[in-house]
């Protein structure tokens, strides 16, 4: 029987972000496979707590960056995990410092989930600028798409042989039922977008594109919450489409909206991966996307039309009009989404963890 491993996951909080959801699913998945898993956070948030298995121990670190680093270092010394994993730049920085203090840096796996511009906080910026140093000292570094990996290597001079692309577990569980072309075509013209209400998601351009749609009966649903809400509401009113735009806030369970939407849209300026792309594909929906990084990598030829230039409302409107008029065959999309299952991600992460643990043990 294989020896039970100890794994430690660390990020700032279980809040409503893609990286946090991914880490909660990975931690729960490894626990289900028999590993002993600890999940450390800086802040005791509740938004995505439901994604974390009750069998995973949740540890809230002391308040303040310095105290959190020292608390994480103490946790690493006490638990002595076979590998520790972090997500997002600020957490990578604090993780690297804590692992160094604990003498366990060779077992640290850093995770890049967003582009530099998407993490504007001061410590996140510092973490990105220290990428060459952090990645050389860590056991391994993960990027969630080739687009992000190439950016980390080219712009921040991370050693190419130390950064590996591992796609996120994004396919919903249980996987949605098969959808027929006829059933999709009969749906009302509902366009669905999902993401935090922040400038990077560029929902302003999406609203401007939506106002150009040929079908006056079309509706737009934006699932998410964030600091841009008031600005977006004002823009929808100014464009005269407020009555056809719904912004119900953050939803952990997105299936209800996906089951009634006719297409999904990613209007981002930059997107390192695109969890919403996989969720939409899993439900058989056509996905209209901008040329913003990860989504084009995920969608390939399944993109509804050519990727629209970032910030180009007329081009986005044309692609949405075409997708609503002819949503196409759901089968290839659902097949592609299955490639991003939790099991596939666990297998990929497991190979990296095994390699890191083996090298650290032989050091």
N, C-alpha and C positions, 0 to 999 in steps of 0.2 A: 504494500500500500504506500502511495506517495506521501511524503511528509507534508503536514499541513503548514502552509506558509503564513507569514504575517505581512500584511500590506497596510500602508497608511496613505490615505488620500487627504489633500489639503487644498482648500480654496477659501476665499474671504467669507462667503456666506451662501446659504441655499436660497438665493434670491431668483427672481424671474429672468434668468439669462440662459443662453444656449449652453455655455461651458459648464455652468452649475448643474443643469439638467443632465448633461452628458456624464459628468463625474458621479452624480448620484446613481445613475443607471449602471455605470461601470463598477462602482463599489458594491452595489447590491448584487450585480451579476457574479462577481468574484466570491462574494459571501455565499451565494447559492451553490457555487461550485466547490465549496468546502474550505475556502481560505478564511483566516481570521482577519477581519477588516476593521480598521479604525478610521473614522472620518473627522478631521479636525477643521474647525472654522474659526474665524475671528469674531463673527457676529451671529447671534442666535436668531436667525431669520426663519420664517415659516413657509414662505411661498412655495418652495419646491420640496419641502420636508416629506411630503407624501410619496415622492419618488425614491426615498431612501428606505431600504429594508429596516425593519425593527431589529433585525439581528445584527445590524452594523452599529458599533458603538460610536455615538456622536460626542465629540469633545469640543467644548467652547473654550478657546484660549483666552488668557487675560487681556483686558482692554489696553489699547495703545500699541503702536507698531513695535516698539522696543520690547515691551512686556510679552507681546505675542511671539516674537522671534525667540525670546528666552524660553517661553513656555513650550514652543514647538521643539526647540533643542532638547529640553528636558524630556519631552514625550518620546523623541527619537532615541534618546539614551536608554530610557526605561523600557520601551517596547521592543527595541532592536528589530525593526521590520526588515524583511528580506529586500524590500524596495519601498520607497516613498515617492508619491506622485503629486505634482501640483499643476494647477491650471490658471492661466492669465498672468500677465507680466508682473504685477505687484506681488502676487503670491509666489511666483517663481523666484523673485528677488529675496523675499523673506525665507522661503524654503531653502535656497542655496546658503544663506547666512546661517540658518539654524542647523542645517546638515553639516556645515563646516565646523560649527561650534561643538556639535555632537560627535565629530569624527566619522561621519557617515555620508560624506558627499559623493562617494563613488556609487552609492546605492540610490541617489536622488535622480528622479526622472522629471524633467521640466516640460511643461506643456504650453505651446503657443496656440491660442484659439482665436486671436484677432490681430488685425493689422495695427501698426503703431498709432495711426491716426484715430483708431477706434477706442483707444485706451488713453485718454488725455490727462489723467491724474498725474500729479508730480512724481510719485514713486513708480508708477507704471512707466513713465518716460525714462526715469533713471534705470529701471530694470531693462528696458529695451536697449538703452545706450551701453549697458554693461553686458549685452548679449555675448560678445566674443569671450569674455572672461567667464561668465556663468556657464555657457555651453561647453567650454573646454574642460571645466572642472567637474561637470555633472556626469553621472553614469550614462545618461542618454537624454536626448531632446526630441520631443514630438511636435510636429506641426499637423494640423487637421486637414490640410489640402496641399497639393503640389504648388498651387499659387502662393500660399502663405510660406511654404518651405523655401521656395525660390526667393521670396522677398527677404526672409530672415537671413539667408545665406548671402544674397547680393548686397543688400542695403546695410546689414548689421554685421557682416563678416563672420557669421557663425561657420565653423568648419563643416564643410559639406558632408564629410563622412560621419559626422556625429549627429546629424539631424535626419529623422525618418518621418515619412508621411504615414499617419494612421487615421483613417476615416472614422468619423463619429458614428456611434450607434444611434441611428435616427429613425429606423423603421418602427412604427408603432406596434405594441404588443397588447392584446392579440392583433394579428394582421387583419386589415379590413377585408370584407367579402369581395369577391370578384364583381366588377361593375361592367355592364354591357354598354356598347356604343349608343344603343337606342335609349337606354335609361338616362345616360348622361346628356344626350341631345335634348331630352324632354325637360330638363331642369330649367328653372327660371334663370335669367341672366344675372347671376350673383358673382361678383369678383371678390376674392378673399385675399387679404394681405395679413401677415403675422410678423410681429417684431416690436421691439421697444420704440417708443415715440421719441426718437433722438435724430439729430441731423443726418447721421450716417445712413439711416434707412430711407431718407429722401421721400417721405410721404407727401411732401409739398408737390414734388413733380408728379407723383401718382395722382393726387387730387386734380392737378391741371390736366393730366392725361384723361382721367375719368370724365371731366367736364366736356371733353371733346368727343366722347363715344357717340356713335350713330344711334344706338338704341336708348331712347329716353326712359325706358322702363328698367334699365340696368341699375343694380344696387352695388355699393361698395361697403364691405365690412373690413375694418382694421382691428385686429386683435392685438392688444398691447397697451402698455401704460408708460408714461415718461414725461419729461419736462416740456416736450413740444405740444402737448395736448391743446392748450389754449390757442397757440398759433395755428394749429391745424383746423380747429373748429372755426376760427376766424376766416381762414382761407376758404373752407367749404362754403361758408355763408357768402363771402365775397364772390365766389364763382357761381352761386345760385344752385348748388347741388346739396346743400346741407340736409334737405329732406330725404335724400337718397343715400346718405352716408351714415353708417352705424359705427360707433367706436365704443364698444361695451367694456373695454379694459382688458386686463390680463386674464387669460384662461389657461389653467393647467391642462384641462381636457379640451382639446381643439376639435375633437371628432364631430361634435354636433354641427359646427359650421362647415367642416370639410364635407360632410354628408349631404349638404344642400347647395354647396357652391358649384358653379359651372367651370370656373377656372381660378387659378391662383397666380399671384404676381409678386415678384421680387424687384423692387424699384431702387435698391440700395446704390450708394456711391461706391462702396466697397463691402465685400462680404467674404470672409475667410472660408466659410463652408456653405451654410445654407440649410439649416435643419428643416425649415418650412418647405423647401423643395422636396425633400424626401417624404415628408408627411403628405404633401399634395400628390406626389407620384404614387404613394401607397394607396391613396384613395382614387387613383385613376384619373386625376385631373390634369389638363394641360397646364403648363407653367410658362408664363411670360416673364422674362428676366432681363435685367440690364447686364452689360458686359462688365461685371464688377468683381470677378475673381472666381471664387469657389463654385457658384451655381452653374456656370458654363461647363466646368469640369465634371460636375455631377450629371447634368442634363445631356450634354453632347448633342446628338442628332434629335433627341427628344424635346429639345427646347421648342416652345411654340413660336415659330418664326425665328429669324436671326436675333441674337442678343441685341437689345436696343442700346444705343450709346447712353452713357450715364448722363442724367439730367435732360434728356431729350423727350419732352412730353408728347410732341406729335408722333414720334416713332413708337413710343410706348402705347399710345392710343391706337395706332394702326394694328399693332400686334394683339392688343386686347380685343379689338373689333373682330379680327380674324378668328381668334380663339373662341369667342362667344358664338360666332356664326357657325363654326365647324369645330367642335371640341375634339373630334377624332376618336381613335381607338384607345381605351384605357389599358388594354392587356400589356403592351410593351412597357408602359410606365410602371405598372404594378410589379412586373418582373424585375425591372431595374431597382426598384425600392427594396426588394428582398435582399439585394446584395449588401445593404447597409443594416443588417440585423444586429442585435445585441451579441449573438453568438459569434458572428464574424468579427466584431470589434474585440470581444474578449479574447478570441484566438490570436488576433494580431497583437494586442497589448501583452498577452501572455508570452509570446516569443521575445518581446523586448525585455520584459521583466526577468525571464529566465536567463537571458544573455547578461543583463546587468548584474544579477545576483551571482552568476557563475564567475564573472570577471572580478567582482568585489571580493568574493571568497578566496580567489587565487592571488589577490594582490599582496 
